[in-house]
Amino acid sequence: MMSLFERFGCGAMVGMLVLVFTLFCCWLPVQVGADFAYPDVFNDPDRDTPLYGKFPDGFAWGSATSAYQVEGGWDADGKGKSIWDTLAQAGGCAYGQTGNVACDSYNKYAQDVQLAKAMGLTHYRFSISWPRVMPDGTLASLNEAGLAYYEALVDELLKENIEPVVTLYHWDLPQVLQDVYGGWENDSLVELFNDYADVCFERLGSKVKLWITFNEPYVVCWLGYGIGVFAPNINDPGYGPYRAAHTIIKSHGMAYNTYQQKYKAQYGGQVSITLSTDFGLPEDENNPAHVAAADRYMQFTAGWFAHPIFKNGDYPDVMKWQVGNKSLAQGLSESRLPVFTEEEKQYIAGTGDFFGLNAYTTTVCKDNFRPTDPNYEDDQDVDRYQPDNWPKSGSDWLRPVPWGLRRLLNWVSQEYGKPIYITENGVSTADVAELNDTSRQTYYGAYINEVLKASVLDGVDVSGYFAWSLMDNFEWTSGYTQRFGLHYVDFEDPDRPRTQKDSAAFYAGLVAYNGFEEAGNGAVAVTSTYFVLATLLIVYFLL
Ligand code: GAL
């Protein structure tokens, strides 16, 4: 029997093989394009359709870390103790783990910068540890060695053309300020924070153009001063959160004004705050009570800080109404929600140059009247849950809901009208050595695609996106049991080696293209070239 080669000739066979390869290439992109869609729980056929295209020029691509989670060097070179050192060293985190060494970024910061560089990042967000710079929290204790660390990190970033984005407070309050003043519940911290911020602006202001005063004050206030599961472990759910928030908002306002008065003209940087909220989705969007409940939830989380800072210097009306009425019903003579003076309102209003948003997930809200003891959550009259059929991650609270981010961005934009930096977004996996982290690639692909939709289709002014996190690190009370990194860190090895995960390469691809390359079109262009070549080959050899 004649072989195919004999029958058609070698040239024609090569042509056919090329043709088969061409058809394979046409099939491939369809698979790739479908990669980052989670199951659609609401049966909306269009919701998860990927969008291809680019972000606006100059879009900031970054990743983020925070001091206590990565630095280690907990008492190096004169650093003071923070409230997180205290909590972890007392055994308050998973398996008694601590951030004493963490990723050892105190010594390995140059390596971290190389990781960011290898991904092509334009920005890197890190935080300054207040007790490293001022061990007892006051100017009198200024620690030059601590400042030198941050100067070196900033210089290293700039050397590699990466813009530093600096958070002044990512939860690690000097322990002395907790002991002496009771932390954020005490008004004295307003001036003390201002002194600290002033030093940072003065010493780093010529090089740092994006400043964030506080990271997620909602978490500080509720988890730290409400239910006491985070440092400083204060359990006072009806009063603690409101008092702490009041001081934090004033501290932010004063630091912002200090920058405007002393540094803005010279350095021209931008100062704002990073706020966190889940997207509050009404259980039934046609039920006005559920819609109002979702809005109350958003106002009690993001609005609590954003309303005074980006609007009128005062709390949202709905918070004043809810907490005031609950307080009355509880027999109190005044609201548990503190009141700003007119002067304070004036210096707080308008103190954000951009909206820093940390966004991870979505929560379903419905109205439920809660006549209970003083409690910040009960004050909201909202029941919340995440449906069982939403996808899961390595953290109980973090169900991947990418389309919620698009809606959240629209909400923030409509509410506050400011350019938005997504200063954190990311996902955890369990504590396993997994470099082929497909679930993280799916998460990033899906979420960032929703950011693109918000930017391109909805016209939301999104200026940048920061992946949480550059590398696996100390996840607060969960210790090292939940890994959020684009890079794997071996915490058993004293050298803390970092290894790139596949998600880092995936993210670098988005950064390089500045968005999502239309796999379909790209492939069609490539495959049609193959097709023409193949046809020419076949015709040539047949003739
Ligand atoms: C944020 C926090 C980060 C990080 C992340 C993941 O709330 O700012 O420090 O822990 O959550 O849980």
Residues whose N, C-alpha, C, O or C-beta is under 5 A from the ligand:
A	BS01	GAL	S66 E216
